Amino acid sequence: MENKNNGHNHVHSHMKTLRKINHLSNAIEIETTYKITINGVKYNTHIMLGNDGALTTHAIPYRTFESMTDLIKALIELYPDEFNPTSNHHHHHGH
């Protein structure tokens, strides 16, 4: 996890983020962990999780998602060849 203090955290292979915010003088830390498998294969991609909970990925620039499920569905729809369950090779999309 990288924390560049710009309102979002970067997620890579272990898919774990720690968001730190202050609200009404309360220090809040929210740790989120994702393990994503598609067709039985662990999927790693570059995902950003904002302090507002919005998810973005470099694979679909300029689009945000309210849930990881919606983000993964969009990746499969936009890059169907990368997730073909009958293929012998799996690509991990990320720019």
TIRO-2110 file (N, C-alpha, C; in Angstrom, 1 decimal):
// TIRO-2110
0.8, -1.2, 0.0, N, 1, A
0.0, 0.0, 0.0, CA, 1, A
0.9, 1.2, 0.0, C, 1, A
0.5, 2.2, -0.8, N, 2, A
1.2, 3.5, -0.8, CA, 2, A
0.2, 4.5, -0.3, C, 2, A
0.7, 5.3, 0.6, N, 3, A
-0.2, 6.4, 1.0, CA, 3, A
0.5, 7.7, 0.7, C, 3, A
0.0, 8.4, -0.3, N, 4, A
0.6, 9.7, -0.8, CA, 4, A
-0.2, 10.9, -0.2, C, 4, A
-1.0, 10.6, 0.8, N, 5, A
-1.8, 11.7, 1.5, CA, 5, A
-2.6, 12.6, 0.5, C, 5, A
-3.1, 12.0, -0.6, N, 6, A
-3.8, 12.8, -1.5, CA, 6, A
-5.3, 12.3, -1.6, C, 6, A
-5.8, 11.7, -0.6, N, 7, A
-7.2, 11.3, -0.5, CA, 7, A
-7.5, 9.9, -1.0, C, 7, A
-6.5, 9.2, -1.5, N, 8, A
-6.7, 7.8, -1.9, CA, 8, A
-5.5, 7.0, -1.6, C, 8, A
-5.7, 5.7, -1.6, N, 9, A
-4.7, 4.7, -1.4, CA, 9, A
-4.6, 3.8, -2.6, C, 9, A
-3.4, 3.4, -2.9, N, 10, A
-3.1, 2.5, -4.1, CA, 10, A
-3.1, 1.1, -3.6, C, 10, A
-3.7, 0.2, -4.3, N, 11, A
-3.8, -1.2, -4.0, CA, 11, A
-3.1, -2.0, -5.0, C, 11, A
-2.3, -2.9, -4.6, N, 12, A
-1.6, -3.8, -5.5, CA, 12, A
-1.9, -5.3, -5.2, C, 12, A
-0.9, -6.1, -5.2, N, 13, A
-1.1, -7.6, -5.1, CA, 13, A
-1.9, -8.0, -3.9, C, 13, A
-1.6, -7.5, -2.7, N, 14, A
-2.3, -8.0, -1.6, CA, 14, A
-3.6, -7.3, -1.3, C, 14, A
-3.9, -6.3, -2.1, N, 15, A
-5.2, -5.6, -2.1, CA, 15, A
-5.7, -5.2, -0.7, C, 15, A
-4.8, -4.4, -0.1, N, 16, A
-5.2, -4.0, 1.3, CA, 16, A
-4.9, -2.5, 1.4, C, 16, A
-5.9, -1.8, 2.0, N, 17, A
-5.7, -0.3, 2.2, CA, 17, A
-6.0, 0.1, 3.6, C, 17, A
-5.4, 1.2, 4.0, N, 18, A
-5.7, 1.8, 5.3, CA, 18, A
-6.0, 3.2, 5.0, C, 18, A
-7.2, 3.6, 5.3, N, 19, A
-7.6, 5.0, 5.2, CA, 19, A
-7.7, 5.7, 6.5, C, 19, A
-7.1, 6.8, 6.6, N, 20, A
-7.1, 7.6, 7.9, CA, 20, A
-7.8, 8.9, 7.7, C, 20, A
-8.8, 9.2, 8.5, N, 21, A
-9.5, 10.4, 8.4, CA, 21, A
-9.8, 10.9, 9.8, C, 21, A
-10.1, 12.2, 9.8, N, 22, A
-10.5, 12.8, 11.1, CA, 22, A
-11.9, 13.4, 10.9, C, 22, A
-12.8, 13.1, 11.9, N, 23, A
-14.1, 13.6, 11.8, CA, 23, A
-14.6, 14.0, 13.2, C, 23, A
-14.9, 15.3, 13.4, N, 24, A
-15.4, 15.9, 14.7, CA, 24, A
-14.4, 15.5, 15.8, C, 24, A
-13.1, 15.7, 15.5, N, 25, A
-12.0, 15.5, 16.4, CA, 25, A
-11.8, 14.0, 16.8, C, 25, A
-12.3, 13.1, 15.9, N, 26, A
-12.1, 11.7, 16.1, CA, 26, A
-11.2, 11.2, 15.0, C, 26, A
-10.1, 10.4, 15.4, N, 27, A
-9.2, 9.8, 14.5, CA, 27, A
-9.7, 8.5, 14.1, C, 27, A
-10.1, 8.3, 12.8, N, 28, A
-10.7, 7.1, 12.3, CA, 28, A
-9.7, 6.4, 11.3, C, 28, A
-9.5, 5.1, 11.5, N, 29, A
-8.7, 4.3, 10.6, CA, 29, A
-9.6, 3.2, 10.1, C, 29, A
-9.7, 3.0, 8.8, N, 30, A
-10.4, 2.0, 8.2, CA, 30, A
-9.5, 1.1, 7.3, C, 30, A
-9.4, -0.1, 7.7, N, 31, A
-8.5, -1.1, 6.9, CA, 31, A
-9.5, -1.9, 6.1, C, 31, A
-9.1, -2.0, 4.8, N, 32, A
-9.9, -2.8, 3.9, CA, 32, A
-9.0, -3.8, 3.2, C, 32, A
-9.4, -5.1, 3.1, N, 33, A
-8.6, -6.1, 2.4, CA, 33, A
-9.5, -6.7, 1.3, C, 33, A
-8.9, -6.9, 0.1, N, 34, A
-9.6, -7.6, -1.0, CA, 34, A
-8.8, -8.7, -1.5, C, 34, A
-9.4, -9.8, -1.7, N, 35, A
-8.7, -11.0, -2.4, CA, 35, A
-9.7, -11.3, -3.5, C, 35, A
-9.3, -11.1, -4.8, N, 36, A
-10.1, -11.3, -5.9, CA, 36, A
-9.6, -12.5, -6.7, C, 36, A
-10.5, -13.4, -7.0, N, 37, A
-10.2, -14.5, -7.9, CA, 37, A
-11.3, -14.5, -9.0, C, 37, A
-10.9, -14.7, -10.2, N, 38, A
-11.8, -14.8, -11.4, CA, 38, A
-11.5, -16.1, -12.1, C, 38, A
-12.4, -16.9, -12.2, N, 39, A
-12.3, -18.3, -12.8, CA, 39, A
-11.2, -19.0, -12.0, C, 39, A
-11.1, -18.9, -10.7, N, 40, A
-10.2, -19.6, -9.9, CA, 40, A
-8.7, -19.1, -9.9, C, 40, A
-8.5, -18.0, -10.6, N, 41, A
-7.2, -17.4, -10.7, CA, 41, A
-7.2, -16.0, -9.9, C, 41, A
-6.2, -15.9, -9.0, N, 42, A
-6.0, -14.6, -8.3, CA, 42, A
-5.8, -13.5, -9.3, C, 42, A
-6.6, -12.4, -9.1, N, 43, A
-6.5, -11.3, -10.0, CA, 43, A
-5.9, -10.1, -9.3, C, 43, A
-4.9, -9.6, -9.9, N, 44, A
-4.2, -8.4, -9.3, CA, 44, A
-4.3, -7.2, -10.3, C, 44, A
-4.7, -6.1, -9.9, N, 45, A
-4.7, -4.9, -10.7, CA, 45, A
-4.5, -3.7, -9.9, C, 45, A
-4.3, -2.6, -10.5, N, 46, A
-4.0, -1.3, -9.8, CA, 46, A
-5.3, -0.6, -9.5, C, 46, A
-5.7, -0.6, -8.2, N, 47, A
-7.0, 0.0, -7.8, CA, 47, A
-6.8, 1.0, -6.8, C, 47, A
-7.4, 2.2, -6.9, N, 48, A
-7.4, 3.2, -5.9, CA, 48, A
-8.7, 3.3, -5.1, C, 48, A
-8.6, 3.4, -3.8, N, 49, A
-9.8, 3.5, -2.9, CA, 49, A
-9.7, 4.8, -2.3, C, 49, A
-10.7, 5.7, -2.6, N, 50, A
-10.7, 7.0, -2.0, CA, 50, A
-11.3, 7.0, -0.6, C, 50, A
-11.0, 8.1, 0.1, N, 51, A
-11.5, 8.2, 1.5, CA, 51, A
-13.1, 8.3, 1.5, C, 51, A
-13.6, 8.6, 0.3, N, 52, A
-15.1, 8.6, 0.2, CA, 52, A
-15.6, 7.2, -0.1, C, 52, A
-14.7, 6.2, -0.3, N, 53, A
-15.1, 4.9, -0.6, CA, 53, A
-15.2, 4.6, -2.1, C, 53, A
-15.0, 5.6, -2.9, N, 54, A
-15.1, 5.4, -4.4, CA, 54, A
-13.9, 4.6, -4.9, C, 54, A
-14.1, 3.7, -5.8, N, 55, A
-13.0, 2.9, -6.3, CA, 55, A
-12.7, 3.4, -7.8, C, 55, A
-11.4, 3.4, -8.1, N, 56, A
-11.0, 3.7, -9.5, CA, 56, A
-9.9, 2.8, -9.9, C, 56, A
-9.7, 2.6, -11.2, N, 57, A
-8.6, 1.8, -11.7, CA, 57, A
-8.0, 2.4, -12.9, C, 57, A
-6.7, 2.2, -13.2, N, 58, A
-6.1, 2.7, -14.4, CA, 58, A
-6.6, 2.0, -15.6, C, 58, A
-7.1, 0.8, -15.4, N, 59, A
-7.7, 0.1, -16.6, CA, 59, A
-8.9, 0.7, -17.2, C, 59, A
-9.6, 1.5, -16.3, N, 60, A
-10.8, 2.2, -16.8, CA, 60, A
-10.7, 3.7, -16.3, C, 60, A
-9.9, 4.5, -16.9, N, 61, A
-9.6, 5.8, -16.4, CA, 61, A
-10.9, 6.7, -16.4, C, 61, A
-11.0, 7.6, -15.5, N, 62, A
-12.1, 8.6, -15.5, CA, 62, A
-13.4, 8.0, -15.1, C, 62, A
-13.4, 6.8, -14.5, N, 63, A
-14.7, 6.2, -14.1, CA, 63, A
-14.5, 5.8, -12.6, C, 63, A
-15.5, 6.0, -11.8, N, 64, A
-15.5, 5.6, -10.4, CA, 64, A
-16.6, 4.6, -10.2, C, 64, A
-16.4, 3.7, -9.2, N, 65, A
-17.3, 2.7, -8.9, CA, 65, A
-17.6, 2.7, -7.4, C, 65, A
-18.9, 2.4, -7.1, N, 66, A
-19.3, 2.4, -5.7, CA, 66, A
-19.0, 1.1, -5.0, C, 66, A
-18.7, 0.1, -5.7, N, 67, A
-18.3, -1.2, -5.1, CA, 67, A
-17.3, -1.9, -5.9, C, 67, A
-16.5, -2.8, -5.3, N, 68, A
-15.5, -3.6, -6.0, CA, 68, A
-16.2, -4.5, -6.9, C, 68, A
-17.3, -5.0, -6.6, N, 69, A
-18.1, -5.9, -7.5, CA, 69, A
-18.4, -5.2, -8.8, C, 69, A
-18.9, -4.0, -8.8, N, 70, A
-19.2, -3.2, -10.0, CA, 70, A
-17.9, -3.0, -10.8, C, 70, A
-16.8, -2.7, -10.1, N, 71, A
-15.5, -2.5, -10.8, CA, 71, A
-15.1, -3.7, -11.6, C, 71, A
-15.1, -4.9, -10.9, N, 72, A
-14.7, -6.1, -11.5, CA, 72, A
-15.6, -6.5, -12.7, C, 72, A
-16.9, -6.3, -12.5, N, 73, A
-17.8, -6.6, -13.6, CA, 73, A
-17.5, -5.8, -14.8, C, 73, A
-17.2, -4.5, -14.6, N, 74, A
-16.9, -3.6, -15.7, CA, 74, A
-15.6, -4.1, -16.4, C, 74, A
-14.6, -4.5, -15.6, N, 75, A
-13.3, -5.0, -16.2, CA, 75, A
-13.6, -6.2, -17.1, C, 75, A
-14.4, -7.1, -16.6, N, 76, A
-14.7, -8.3, -17.4, CA, 76, A
-15.5, -7.9, -18.7, C, 76, A
-16.4, -7.0, -18.6, N, 77, A
-17.2, -6.6, -19.8, CA, 77, A
-16.3, -5.9, -20.8, C, 77, A
-15.3, -5.0, -20.3, N, 78, A
-14.5, -4.3, -21.2, CA, 78, A
-13.3, -5.1, -21.8, C, 78, A
-12.8, -6.1, -21.0, N, 79, A
-11.7, -6.9, -21.4, CA, 79, A
-12.0, -8.4, -21.4, C, 79, A
-13.0, -8.8, -22.2, N, 80, A
-13.5, -10.2, -22.1, CA, 80, A
-12.4, -11.2, -22.4, C, 80, A
-11.5, -10.9, -23.3, N, 81, A
-10.5, -11.9, -23.7, CA, 81, A
-9.5, -12.2, -22.6, C, 81, A
-9.4, -11.3, -21.6, N, 82, A
-8.5, -11.5, -20.5, CA, 82, A
-9.1, -12.4, -19.5, C, 82, A
-10.4, -12.6, -19.5, N, 83, A
-11.0, -13.4, -18.5, CA, 83, A
-11.7, -14.6, -19.1, C, 83, A
-11.3, -15.1, -20.2, N, 84, A
-11.9, -16.2, -20.9, CA, 84, A
-11.6, -17.5, -20.1, C, 84, A
-12.6, -18.1, -19.5, N, 85, A
-12.3, -19.3, -18.7, CA, 85, A
-11.8, -20.5, -19.5, C, 85, A
-11.9, -20.5, -20.8, N, 86, A
-11.4, -21.6, -21.6, CA, 86, A
-10.0, -21.4, -22.0, C, 86, A
-9.4, -20.2, -21.8, N, 87, A
-8.0, -19.9, -22.2, CA, 87, A
-7.1, -20.5, -21.2, C, 87, A
-5.9, -20.9, -21.7, N, 88, A
-4.9, -21.5, -20.9, CA, 88, A
-4.0, -20.5, -20.2, C, 88, A
-4.2, -19.2, -20.6, N, 89, A
-3.3, -18.2, -20.0, CA, 89, A
-4.2, -17.0, -19.5, C, 89, A
-3.8, -16.4, -18.4, N, 90, A
-4.5, -15.3, -17.9, CA, 90, A
-3.6, -14.1, -17.8, C, 90, A
-4.2, -13.0, -18.3, N, 91, A
-3.4, -11.7, -18.2, CA, 91, A
-3.9, -10.9, -17.1, C, 91, A
-3.1, -10.1, -16.5, N, 92, A
-3.4, -9.2, -15.4, CA, 92, A
-3.3, -7.8, -15.9, C, 92, A
-4.5, -7.2, -16.1, N, 93, A
-4.5, -5.9, -16.7, CA, 93, A
-4.2, -4.8, -15.7, C, 93, A
-3.3, -4.0, -16.1, N, 94, A
-3.0, -2.8, -15.3, CA, 94, A
-2.0, -1.9, -16.1, C, 94, A
-2.2, -0.7, -16.0, N, 95, A
-1.4, 0.3, -16.7, CA, 95, A
-0.5, 1.0, -15.7, C, 95, A
END
